[in-house]
Amino acid sequence: MMKRSFPLIILVFVFYYSCGDSDNEADSPNETVDCAELPPDTTVCGCMDSIASNYDIQALYDDGSCYYCDTDTTFSRVMAGTAGYDIIRSSSCSYVLSGSNGRSILLKIDELGNEIWSRSYSDISGSHWGNSVNLTSDGGYIIGAAQNTVIKTDSTGLIQWYQKLSYSVAHYVEDVIQTSDGDYIVVGGVGGDPIGGHAVQGKAFILRMSEGGGVQWIKRYGILNTPMNSFWGVVEADDGGFALAGEKLEDRNFEFYDHFWVMKTDANGDEEWSIESGGNKWDEARDIVKLSDGSFIVAGKISLSSTNINMRVMRISSSGDILWQNNHGNNNYDTATSMTLTQNEDVVVLVGYTRSSSGNPFKYRIWGVDVASGQVLWNRIHGGNQDDESFGVVEAYDGGFNIVGKSDSHGSTRVNWLVKTDSQGNVN
């Protein structure tokens, strides 16, 4: 799931050191300094070379940490596990992906897809799988692991803590991000049917969690007496609130009619605005990203008819105005499940799956969409003669894209399949 956002770090600067005549300040981005000799909490040290893979736009001092990932390659390969659900950049030209082998897994790979380390969290009780992974400010990872489960690891994937949500009905965790102040926002959907059961069943939820897993608050949304509402993705907004992508069901009669749903909350999880689109069919928003201007791009699917489902992508202002929205696909089935922004934010790249007609196998699909207009710049299809579905994407260090998902085309059993493309979605 998606793509997702890195934690924001709020930094306080002392005017003297940021703008004054400090003897310690580097004269140029290429002149490195020993940051340990600078006053604490008053400097920002990092890589100041804009072409480096770890360029830090907020850095005032170059600490000599720049590295360059220039391996230009495409490939596809089978990875550990039966499904890959999310992938993010890590450090030093590596990537980390989450997935499942029956239980949640975390896998770190290099630029060529070679395994650096892998972790399986089979000691955590109950059913869980790695729906999402995001970086944390300490260099570790936070995993949204589906049924009641959130896992926090260190930089090597070893568990630091985990939380099993102790509600009487299952809360399926779809995404977790760290907030700018170090807490965690958890989103997903509550399992079960509210008729004859618990009043919260079937609702979407947003939950705020402290470091260590303590729950501060939980808010649940959705129309009563519907089988299942859910939030699939979340980002922190510039004002400290949260923007969420999901699905909102509208019909109780087990027709599973749902809307493409975007909601904005304040910092306490209370609704500020909401957008629903779609009709009496199956529509859902699956992922959301935030741009530097504060706007959001949301993607998922919309049913144009009972036999024609298109990928839907929408750009929304910070105040909830729709800037553009477009549908893309063939005449059968196309859906987006995850997306990533290119470094300069001119293209949003979406992945999901497609099929040409009912009964044909699903295949990976990747679209490059113009951020300014929402129009498709290019699209590619990858897959074999069985069902292949992609769930996560991240821009690679060489400007291409890494895509993960599940595949039935590469052996006798389902596998976690990684596809590395170039900047236009091609695999040579």
PELINSUL-V576533 format. One record per residue. N is the residue number from 0. OMEGA is omega as a letter, one per 30 degrees, with the letter a starting at -180 (999 if undefined). NEAR is the number of other C-alpha atoms within 8 Angstrom. D_LAST is the distance of its C-alpha to the last C-alpha in whole Angstrom. Layout:
BEGIN
n/omega/near/d_last
N/OMEGA/NEAR/D_LAST
N/OMEGA/NEAR/D_LAST
END
This chain:
BEGIN
n/omega/near/d_last
0/a/18/26
1/l/18/25
2/a/16/25
3/a/12/27
4/l/10/30
5/l/9/31
6/l/11/35
7/l/6/37
8/l/7/39
9/a/6/42
10/l/4/44
11/a/6/47
12/l/9/48
13/a/7/51
14/a/7/52
15/a/8/53
16/a/12/50
17/a/9/47
18/a/6/49
19/a/7/52
20/l/7/53
21/l/7/51
22/a/4/51
23/a/6/48
24/l/10/46
25/l/10/43
26/a/5/44
27/a/5/40
28/a/10/37
29/l/7/36
30/a/8/40
31/l/10/39
32/l/11/42
33/a/7/44
34/l/8/43
35/a/5/46
36/a/5/48
37/l/9/48
38/a/7/50
39/l/5/49
40/l/6/48
41/a/10/48
42/l/12/45
43/a/8/41
44/l/10/39
45/l/14/35
46/a/15/32
47/l/14/33
48/a/9/30
49/l/7/29
50/l/6/25
51/a/11/25
52/l/10/24
53/l/8/27
54/a/12/29
55/a/9/32
56/a/6/33
57/a/5/37
58/l/11/37
59/a/11/40
60/l/16/40
61/a/16/37
62/l/11/38
63/a/8/35
64/a/7/33
65/l/12/30
66/a/8/26
67/a/9/23
68/a/10/20
69/l/6/17
70/a/6/15
71/a/6/11
72/l/8/9
73/l/11/6
74/l/10/7
75/a/9/10
76/l/8/13
77/a/9/17
78/l/8/19
79/l/8/23
80/l/11/25
81/l/12/25
82/l/15/24
83/a/18/22
84/a/18/24
85/l/19/23
86/l/19/21
87/l/13/23
88/l/11/22
89/a/9/25
90/l/6/26
91/l/6/25
92/a/12/21
93/a/11/21
94/l/13/21
95/l/12/23
96/l/13/23
97/a/17/26
98/a/18/26
99/l/14/28
100/a/12/29
101/l/7/32
102/a/12/33
103/l/15/32
104/l/15/29
105/a/13/28
106/l/13/25
107/a/12/24
108/l/13/20
109/a/11/19
110/a/9/16
111/l/7/14
112/l/8/16
113/a/7/19
114/l/9/22
115/l/8/24
116/l/8/27
117/l/10/28
118/l/9/31
119/a/9/32
120/a/8/35
121/l/7/37
122/l/4/40
123/a/5/40
124/l/5/42
125/l/5/42
126/l/6/38
127/l/12/36
128/a/14/32
129/a/18/30
130/a/16/29
131/l/17/29
132/l/16/28
133/l/14/29
134/l/13/30
135/a/11/34
136/l/9/36
137/l/6/37
138/l/8/33
139/a/13/34
140/l/13/32
141/a/15/34
142/l/15/32
143/a/16/33
144/l/17/34
145/a/14/35
146/l/12/39
147/a/14/41
148/l/14/39
149/a/15/38
150/l/12/37
151/l/12/37
152/l/13/35
153/a/12/36
154/l/9/33
155/l/7/32
156/l/11/32
157/a/8/36
158/l/9/38
159/l/7/40
160/l/9/42
161/a/11/41
162/l/11/43
163/a/7/44
164/a/7/45
165/l/5/48
166/a/6/49
167/l/4/50
168/a/9/47
169/l/10/44
170/a/13/42
171/a/13/38
172/a/17/36
173/a/17/33
174/l/17/33
175/l/17/35
176/l/14/34
177/l/15/37
178/a/11/39
179/l/10/40
180/l/6/43
181/l/9/42
182/l/11/42
183/l/12/40
184/a/12/39
185/l/14/38
186/l/16/38
187/a/15/37
188/a/16/40
189/a/17/43
190/l/12/43
191/a/10/45
192/a/12/47
193/a/14/50
194/a/6/53
195/a/5/55
196/a/7/53
197/a/8/53
198/a/5/53
199/a/8/49
200/l/14/47
201/a/17/45
202/l/17/44
203/a/15/42
204/l/14/42
205/a/13/42
206/l/13/43
207/a/12/44
208/l/13/44
209/l/11/45
210/a/8/44
211/l/7/45
212/l/10/44
213/a/8/48
214/l/9/48
215/l/8/49
216/l/7/49
217/l/10/47
218/a/9/47
219/a/9/46
220/l/8/45
221/a/10/45
222/l/9/48
223/l/7/50
224/l/9/50
225/a/14/46
226/a/13/44
227/l/15/42
228/a/16/41
229/l/13/38
230/a/16/36
231/a/16/33
232/a/16/32
233/l/16/34
234/l/13/34
235/l/10/37
236/a/11/38
237/a/6/40
238/a/5/43
239/l/9/43
240/a/13/42
241/l/13/39
242/a/13/37
243/l/13/36
244/a/16/34
245/l/16/35
246/a/15/37
247/a/15/40
248/a/15/42
249/a/10/45
250/a/10/46
251/a/10/48
252/l/5/48
253/l/6/45
254/l/6/43
255/l/12/41
256/a/12/41
257/a/16/39
258/l/15/38
259/a/16/35
260/l/14/37
261/a/13/37
262/l/12/40
263/l/13/41
264/l/13/44
265/a/12/46
266/l/8/46
267/l/6/48
268/l/12/46
269/a/8/48
270/l/9/46
271/l/8/47
272/a/9/45
273/l/10/43
274/l/8/40
275/l/9/40
276/a/8/38
277/a/12/38
278/a/10/40
279/l/6/41
280/a/12/38
281/a/12/35
282/l/16/34
283/l/14/33
284/a/15/31
285/a/17/29
286/a/18/28
287/l/18/30
288/l/14/29
289/l/11/31
290/a/9/31
291/l/5/33
292/l/4/35
293/l/10/36
294/a/11/35
295/l/12/33
296/a/12/30
297/a/15/30
298/l/17/27
299/a/16/28
300/l/17/29
301/a/16/32
302/l/14/33
303/l/8/34
304/a/7/36
305/a/7/36
306/a/9/33
307/l/11/31
308/a/16/29
309/l/17/27
310/l/14/26
311/l/14/28
312/a/13/28
313/l/13/31
314/a/13/32
315/l/14/35
316/l/11/38
317/l/9/39
318/l/6/42
319/l/10/41
320/l/7/40
321/a/9/38
322/l/8/36
323/l/9/33
324/a/10/32
325/l/9/30
326/a/9/28
327/l/9/25
328/l/10/24
329/a/9/24
330/l/10/28
331/a/13/27
332/l/14/26
333/l/15/24
334/l/14/24
335/a/15/23
336/a/16/24
337/l/16/23
338/l/19/22
339/l/13/22
340/l/12/23
341/a/11/21
342/a/4/23
343/l/6/25
344/l/9/25
345/a/9/24
346/l/11/22
347/a/13/22
348/a/12/19
349/l/15/20
350/l/17/18
351/l/15/20
352/a/14/20
353/l/11/21
354/a/12/22
355/l/9/23
356/l/8/26
357/a/6/29
358/l/4/28
359/a/7/25
360/l/9/22
361/l/12/21
362/l/15/17
363/l/14/16
364/l/13/16
365/l/12/15
366/l/13/17
367/a/14/18
368/l/13/21
369/a/12/24
370/a/10/26
371/a/5/29
372/a/6/29
373/a/13/27
374/l/8/25
375/l/10/21
376/l/8/19
377/l/9/16
378/a/11/15
379/l/9/12
380/l/8/13
381/l/7/11
382/a/11/14
383/a/9/15
384/l/6/19
385/a/10/21
386/l/12/22
387/a/16/19
388/a/12/20
389/a/16/19
390/a/16/22
391/l/18/21
392/l/18/18
393/l/13/19
394/l/12/17
395/a/9/16
396/l/9/18
397/l/8/15
398/l/9/15
399/a/13/12
400/l/13/13
401/a/13/14
402/l/14/15
403/l/17/17
404/l/16/19
405/a/14/21
406/l/14/19
407/a/12/22
408/a/11/19
409/l/10/18
410/a/7/22
411/l/5/25
412/l/6/26
413/a/12/24
414/l/15/22
415/a/16/20
416/l/14/17
417/l/14/14
418/l/12/11
419/a/13/10
420/l/14/8
421/a/13/8
422/l/8/12
423/l/9/11
424/a/14/10
425/l/9/6
426/a/10/4
427/999/4/0
END
